Amino acid sequence: MFNPSQFETLEQIETFLTAADVFSLDHGVPRAQKAQWLRDRLLHFRYRDLSRLKQGFLRRFFGVITGYSPAQISRHIRTYRDGKPVRILQRRHRFPAVYIPSDIELLAETDNLHGRLNGAAMTNIMEEEYARGDRRYERLRGISLSRLYDLRGKRRYVECALTIEKTKPTQRAIGERRKPEPSGEPGFLRVDTVHQGDLGKEKGVYHINHVDEVTQWEVIVAVEQISEECMEPALGEAFSLVPFCIRNFHSDNGGEYINDVVHQFLVRWKAKQTKGRPRHSNDNGLAETKNGAIIRKHMGYRHIPQPFASRISKFYREHLIPYLNFHRPCAFPKIEMLPNGKKKITYPKENYRTPYEKLKSLPNWQRYLRLGVTPEMLEAQAKAKTPNQAAKDMQQAKQELLKIIGDSGTFPPSLIQ
């Protein structure tokens, strides 16, 4: 069709157009060849000297042969009339690619290990991985938050990313109803209970979540029941995993905390007990936040039978607690007092730290450590693994735990029958 000898006269073109209505042409010809052919045809037929009727024939003919739209054909004719050269290749400005597909895959891999934290926390982890010697993070370590969230929306990232009875109030004269005032010192624990759900009349395990208000040091213990007999050894295990002295124990008004057994336990540890105030739901807001961001995120919402409590506590003690306190960054607020007396709370990127880093940032932080815990012990535990290594080991241990729970079956025999 691009052979000039095939169309020497307008009559040949008219005959061709009549036949072209019953078939279509393949327009997979290089742009340069089509543009040059169109210019040669305009010169051959002396397009500017033709009548409007014959020009219309040629326009239709050009469209059938080249596949150009009427606007494209008009631009070629305009350059012909103005005596300008044919613009075959267009140079368009393109920004250089900063993040290559392997960077997107690495971001998805890191997000999968840490459970897709927010952007500021992930940049903190990637900077730490680069500082530890992982050169794959050379470009990602300086990524902006907006660009990070943009990469999370890419198709390649989506292909690699992973997508998993109320407390009864009691009236007891135990504990003081007030909000704790730590004054920047660690040792003020916020405590809450997370129930793993019921299956019929069968109760699931309970998670006791302890979070320090200043450093966000977190310790979780799983128990079969929240009775007084189970709570005392659980609290003893949790307190032994906190590296600093416990000065305050703050909880809601649940009966598992407001009882004589827990009260005497706290007296032996020389810790003061406080409880939430009416109409002040934010008194225990830090623990409530960690319930969703940590426990529900890793353990889910499905029913887990009570006999697995000891195995879950072992997973917490050996994998999840070290990961949370030494490798997972937390957001710490920056509070500014405005002229009108209100507080402005922001979370700048430089305030993202692990609980251990926050503890070390406190003035003379060694004096808060309890007997038997040394700074060298904590530093060795922090340097034992990189953030990715700790997250990978934790995820592997969690998958093994969930597989054991799933293989054993979650339905009691009474319901199966």
C-alpha positions, -999 to +999 in steps of 0.1 A: +000+000+000+030+023+005+042+017-030+038+051-048+033+034-082+000+019-069-017+053-067-007+077-094-041+093-102-071+104-082-092+079-100-071+051-086-075+065-052-113+068-056-115+031-067-094+021-037-115+040-012-146+023-025-130-011-019-115+000+015-149+001+031-151-037+032-117-044+048-092-029+072-055-023+068-026-031+092-011+002+103+019-013+120+044+007+099+071+029+115+060+065+121+089+079+101+080+059+070+043+069+072+052+106+077+076+106+047+051+087+025+024+112+034+047+142+025+056+125-009+019+120-017+011+157-009+039+168-033+029+143-060-007+154-062+001+191-056-024+192-027-025+230-024-037+234-060-066+208-057-103+216-052-118+211-018-136+180-031-104+164-042-086+174-011-113+156+009-106+125-012-069+127-003-076+133+034-098+102+035-072+082+016-044+093+040-065+083+069-072+048+055-035+041+046-017+056+077-044+052+104-039+088+114-068+108+129-081+139+110-062+161+135-029+143+128-035+146+090-042+183+094-009+188+112+010+171+085-007+192+058+000+224+077+037+216+078+036+209+041+019+243+033+043+262+056+073+245+040+085+231+073+102+197+077+082+168+088+083+162+126+088+125+128+103+120+163+090+140+193+113+145+222+094+145+255+110+153+288+111+124+312+123+125+348+150+098+355+138+068+375+150+071+411+135+039+424+138+008+403+116-023+405+140-041+428+135-012+453+098-016+452+101-053+458+125-046+487+100-022+502+072-048+500+095-074+516+103-051+545+067-042+549+057-078+550+083-085+577+071-057+600+034-058+593+032-027+571+039+000+596+034+037+588+058+055+565+079+072+592+085+040+611+095+022+579+120+048+569+135+046+603+139+008+599+154+011+564+179+037+576+189+013+604+193-016+579+216+005+557+236+016+587+240-021+596+256-028+562+227-038+539+235-018+508+202-027+491+186+001+511+209+028+496+181+045+477+152+037+500+170+050+532+164+086+520+129+082+506+103+108+515+070+097+531+049+108+501+071+089+477+070+058+500+032+058+500+032+063+462+054+032+457+029+013+479+003+019+453+024+006+424+013-027+407+047-043+415+043-036+452+007-049+452+019-082+436+046-086+463+027-074+494+008-096+518-028-088+525-051-117+581-181-110+770-176-074+782-156-067+813-179-064+843-174-033+864-168-037+901-169-014+930-138-019+951-118+005+974-086-008+957-066+017+935-070+054+932-091+069+904-067+093+887-045+097+857-008+087+864+017+115+861+051+100+852+069+133+847+091+119+820+103+089+841+097+052+831+080+027+852+044+038+848+026+008+832-007+010+813-024-024+814-054-039+795-068-073+786-075-086+751-099-116+748-092-140+719-129-147+714-154-174+723-165-204+703-199-214+716-195-218+753-158-223+751-136-193+761-105-184+743-071-173+757-066-138+772-037-115+764-025-092+792-008-062+776+016-040+796+028-007+780+051+018+797+037+053+792+071+071+787+092+046+767+063+025+752+082-006+764+057-034+759+053-068+775+025-092+766+016-124+785-011-149+775-032-166+802-060-193+801-083-173+824-083-140+840-090-154+875-070-144+905-050-176+904-038-170+868-032-133+871-006-133+898+020-155+880+012-137+847+020-103+863+051-118+879+064-129+845+055-096+829+072-075+856+104-096+853+106-088+815+105-050+822+141-038+826+133-008+848+116-005+882+077-005+882+064+025+900+028+026+889+002+001+877-028+017+858-057-004+845-094-001+840-120-012+866-121-049+855-123-075+883-091-092+871-071-062+883-092-048+911-089-076+937-069-084+968-045-108+950-033-082+925-033-055+952-010-076+975+012-084+945+017-047+937+025-040+974+053-065+973+067-049+942+063-014+958+042-002+929+012+021+933-021+011+918-044+035+899-075+029+878-094+047+851-118+076+859-154+078+848-159+096+814-122+097+807-118+070+781-084+082+771-069+074+805-058+040+791-057+051+755-020+040+750-027+004+760-059+004+738-039+015+708-013-012+713-041-038+716-051-032+680-017-023+665+002-053+680-020-081+695-049-080+670-025-075+641-004-105+649-029-129+666-060-119+647-096-122+659-103-159+656-109-181+686-078-198+701-084-225+728-072-218+763-046-246+765-024-227+739-018-199+764+016-212+776+028-217+740+017-182+730+035-167+760+066-185+750+063-169+715+058-135+731+088-139+754+113-153+729+103-134+697+076-107+698+087-088+729+123-084+719+112-074+684+088-048+697+112-032+722+145-033+703+136-032+666+101-017+660+100+021+660+072+039+679+059+074+674+065+097+703+045+130+704+059+165+704+037+188+725+037+225+721+017+250+741-001+275+719-008+312+729-045+304+735-035+277+761-043+247+739-018+219+732-006+212+697+005+175+693+026+164+664+046+133+655+078+145+637+099+119+619+129+124+643+106+113+672+102+078+658+124+055+680+124+021+694+114+018+731+150+009+739+163+040+721+137+061+740+149+047+773+185+055+764+176+091+755+164+098+791+189+117+813+209+093+834+188+065+823+209+038+840+194+048+874+160+035+864+172-001+857+161-026+882+185-049+901+201-075+879+197-056+846+228-038+832+231-014+802+255-040+786+229-067+787+203-044+769+229-032+743+239-068+735+203-078+730+197-048+707+228-055+686+222-093+684+199-089+653+191-063+627+155-051+624+148-074+594+164-104+610+143-100+642+112-094+621+119-125+599+125-147+629+094-134+646+072-140+615+086-175+611+079-184+647+044-169+645+036-189+614+048-221+631+026-212+661-005-205+641+001-237+621+002-257+653-030-241+665-047-246+632-036-283+629-050-291+663-085-277+654-103-249+671-136-266+676-143-284+709-155-320+707-189-311+720-196-289+689-181-313+664-205-340+676 
